[in-house]
């Protein structure tokens, strides 16, 4: 999919996907990693934390590539660098809970032309961050540990800031967000993120 196409919308992106793949909230989906191994269904706090950490690895990869594209300068470039550090901090927090069970060494793929210009990067980032925000909202209700609920809520709040800025970059102007961001089910999160996992 070419993210520079005018007809591409968040809704279209979020509605596509494949069976299996990444789910950031409980609900029975699995993540097939590059090694062919798969995490079990996200039915425990540990499973949910593993899947959230995988999403953070995707976010780290996305922001690293966005910075490497050299399509941003000034405040936008500074934002990308700060967002990359945020995602590293999120992963570190989750990996601290998971210890040796933390996912690592995953590889990701993107549609051709994703990093060709600032708007195409913004559009994909907007779609990814929509999925991340929704997934963390879902995780807050799915998790059993109050401590982990707090971590998910604070990460989700930070991801919503990323979503706001990338939404502005995607359309080239300041746009408002929804009053009540949508909470994603496992199936919706899976469809949104699966296409980026390189099997």
N, C-alpha and C positions, 0 to 999 in steps of 0.2 A: 504494500500500500504506500502510495506517495503522500506524505503529510503536507506537501505544498499544494495539493489539490483543494480548490475552494470548497468542494462538496463534503470534505471530511469534517465530521463533527464528533464531539465527545460521545454523543449517543450512539453513533455508528460504530465508533471504536469499542465502546463498552459492550455492545451487543454481539460482537464477533468473538471468536475463540474456538477452543477445541476441548474435547473431553480430557479429564485428568488435569495435570499441571498444578499451578500454584493457587492455594487458597489461604487467605490470611485469617480466616475465622473458622470455627468448628463447622463440620458438616459433611465429612466423608470424602473429600477430594485428596488427591495425592500429588506430590511434586516429583517428577522424574528428573533427576540430575544428569549431568553429562556422563557420569559413569554408568548410568543405567539403574543405579540404586534408587529406591523410592522411600520417602518418609511415609509413615503410616497415616491413617485418617486422623484429622485434627480433632481428637476427642478429649485430650488432656491439656493442661496448661503448658506442659513441655512441648507438645506437638504444635500448639499455637505459637509459642515463642520461636520454635524452629522455622516455621513458615514466615513469621514476621521478620526474622533475621535474614531469610532469603530475599524478601522484598527489599530490605535495606541494602543488601549486596547489589540488587538491580539498580536501586537509586544511586548508590555510589558509582556504579559503572556509567549510568546515564550522565550524571553531573561531571564526571571525569572527562567523558567524551565531549560534552557540551563545552567545557573549558578548552579542551584540546582543539576544538573546531576553529578557534580564534574568530568567531563571528560576533563576539560581544566586547564592548569596551566600557570604561567608566563604571557607572553604578550597576549596570547589568552584569558586567564581568565580576565585580565585587560581590554581587548577590550570588552568582553561580559558585564562587569560591566558598562563601559562607554556607550555602546550602550543602555543598559537598562535605564540609566539616560537620554540619548537623547530622547528615546521614551516617558519617563515620562514628559520631558519638552515639547515635541510636543503635548501630550495630554493636558497638563496644558494650553498651549497657545490656543488650540481649545476650551477647556472647558471654558476658560475665555471669549471667544466670545459667546458661546452658553448658558452659565450660567446654569439655572435649566434644560434646554433642552439637556444638554450633556448626552450621553449614559453612563451608569454605570451598574455594577453588571452583566456583561455578562460572560458567561462561554465558554471555548473552548476545542476542542478535537483534537487529533493528531493520525496519523497512528501508529500501534504497532511498537515498535523498534525505533521510531524517536530519542529518547534520549539515545540510547544504546551506542553510541560512537561518537567521535568528527566529523567524516566524515558524518555520517547520520544526525547529527545536522546541519552541514554545508550545506548539500544538501537541506534540507528543508528550512533553513534560506535563502539560495540563491534563491530558488523559491519564497518565501514570499517577499523578498526584491525586486526581479524583478517585482513582482506585485505592490508593494508599489511605486517604482520609476515610473513605467509606469502610475500608477493611478494619482500620483501627477502631472506628465507632462500633462495628460489629464485634470486635474482639473484647471491648469493654463489657459487653453483656455476656459473652461466651466464657470468659475467664472465670475461674473460681477464686483465685487468690486476690485479695484486695490490694496487695502490694503491686501485683502485675497489672491489675486494672488501672492503678494509678500511673504506672509506666506507660501503658497503652494510651491513656487519656492525654498525657503530656506530649507523647510523640505525635499523636493525632493532631493536637493543637499546633505543633510546630509544622507538621505537614500541610495544615490548612493555610499557613502563611506562604509556604512554597506554592501551593495551588493558586493563591491570589496573585502572586507576582507573575507566575508563568501564564496565567490567564490573560494578564495585561500584555505580556510579550507576544502571546499568540495572535492577538488582534490589533496590537499597536496602539492601544488606548487604555484608559482606566475603566475597568468593568466591575460591577458589584457581584458579590456572591450570593448564594441562596441563604435565606434566613435559617433554614434547617437542613444542613447537608445530609444526603442520603446515606444510611447505613447499609453496607453491602452484605449480601449473603455469600456463603462460600462459593456458590455457582457463579455469581456475578464477578467476584474477585478472580476466580479461576479464568473465566472468559477474557477478562481484561488483561491479565498478566502473562498467561501461558504462551502467547506468540513470541515472547522475548526470550524464553528459556531455550538455549541451544542444546538440543538433545545429542 
